[in-house]
Structure formats: C-alpha cells, structure tokens
C-alpha cells in the first residue's frame, strides 16, 4: 500500500481524520497522545482494523481540533457548504479526497451518516468526551 492509499477497512469518519492528520503533517503518535489513547488503538481505528468506541472517535476529533456535528441527512450538504464557506472551501470530506461541498443554492439532498462529513474545525475549542 502506498503512503496516500486509504485503508479499505477504515470507516468514513476515520478516513477523514486520517486525511486531516496527514494534511496537518501529524503523526499517529501525536494525535493518540493528545487524545489520551494508545498509538496502537488509534492505528487500529484509523486503519479499519478495529471498530472503536465513540469515545475514541470523539477524543481523536478533539485532538485534531474538530467538533462533531450531527445534522439531519437532508441538510448534510447545506451544513458542509456552510463549513466550506467559513473555512476557505475546506471540509474534512474534501481533505479526504471526496467531492467539495456544494454551495447552498446547488446543494442537493444527499445521504450521509449521522455524523456525516460535518466536521467543523474549531481550533482551541471543544468538549472533552464524557
């Protein structure tokens, strides 16, 4: 596998976290340490070798300066477009190599997971997982 390949078993949210981590030139160890989890646990989650608990996912998001946003599926495209409009056209989905967010006028309802691609970057802000 080359260094830019996304592991086949990785879940979509962890694909996005991996892309963001790489774009920020962070090592898995860096994210794991900041998230308070072992490097091995983070590696397994990011590579799709494990199905991590929600607390692991939330801790990894916080370590990367992300806030998880739950949005109704029919509004996911609008949420992503808003995030892109406030973040120089960048969303976690676009960093993961997916199509860029549509503008609100062109947004069409698209299926998305409950967490979807609606990660909002909020450096310095965030909430500790319970």
N, C-alpha and C positions, 0 to 999 in steps of 0.2 A: 504494500500500500504506500503510495507516495504521501508526502507531508501535507498536501492540500486535500486529500481524499477524506470524505466524511464517513465514519464507520457505518456500515449497513444497519447494525442493530440499534444505533443511537436514536433516542426519541427526538422528535422535532424540537422541543424546548432545549434539550441538551445540545442539539446541533447548533442552535442559535447561540447558546452560551459558549460553545467551543469556538465558533466563528468570532464572537466578540472578544474572547480571551486572546485569540491569535491576533486579531486586529490591534489589540492594545499591547501586543508583544509580551504577554504574561505567560508564565509557566504554570502548569497544573499545580505545582507545589505552592505557588504564590496564592492562587485562588483558594486552594484547600486550606492553607494556613489561615488566611483571612476569614474563611467561612467556619473555621473551627472543626474541620473534618479531616480525616486522613487523606493523604495523596492517593492511596490505593482506592478508597471509597469514591473519591472524585473521578479518578481514572476509569473505574468500572462504570460509573454513571455516564460519563461523557462518551465512552466507547460503546455503550449499549450492552455491556457485559452484565449489568445489574439493573434492576428496576428500583431506583432509590426511593426512599420515603420523601414525602412532600417537604418535610423539614430540611432535608439535604438539599433539595432543589431551591427552596427559599433562601437558605444560607448561601448557596452559590450565587444566586441572583444578587443578594445584598453585597456580597464580596466584590461583585462586578459593578456595583452602583446602579442596580436595576430595581425597579419596583414592579411587582407582578400586578397586572391589571386584568380583572375579569370583566369581560364585555359580552353582551348578547351576540350570538353568532351573526345575526343580520346587521349588526353595527360594527363588526370587526374591521371591515375595510375603511370605514369612516374614522375609527379610532386610530388605525395605522396611518391614515392620511394626515390626521391632526398631529400625531407624533412626528411624522416626517416634516410637516410644515414648521414645526418648532425646533427641529433638530437637523437643519440643513439637508433635508431629504433622506436622512438615515433612520432606519428602523433596525431592530435586531434581525428581522426577516431579510432585509436587503443585505445585511452583513453576512448572512448565512447563504447568500447566493440565490435567494428567491427573487421573484419579480418585485420591483419597487412598489411602494404603496401608491394607490391611485389617488387622484385628487378627489375631494368630496363630490364634485359635480359628476365625475366619471366613475365613482365608486359603485360597484355592483355587489349585491349581497353574495358573499362567498362563504362556504362552510369554513369554520375554524374550530379549533379545540376550545374548550372553555378558557384556557389560558391563552390560546391563540398566539399570535405574533405580537400581541400588545404589550411589549415590554417597554416601559418608559424609563429612560435613563434619568436618574436623579442623583448625581454625584453629591456625596456628603449627606444625603438624606436617606432614610429608610427605616424599616422597623425590624427589630430582632424577631426571628421566629419564636413562637411560644413553645 
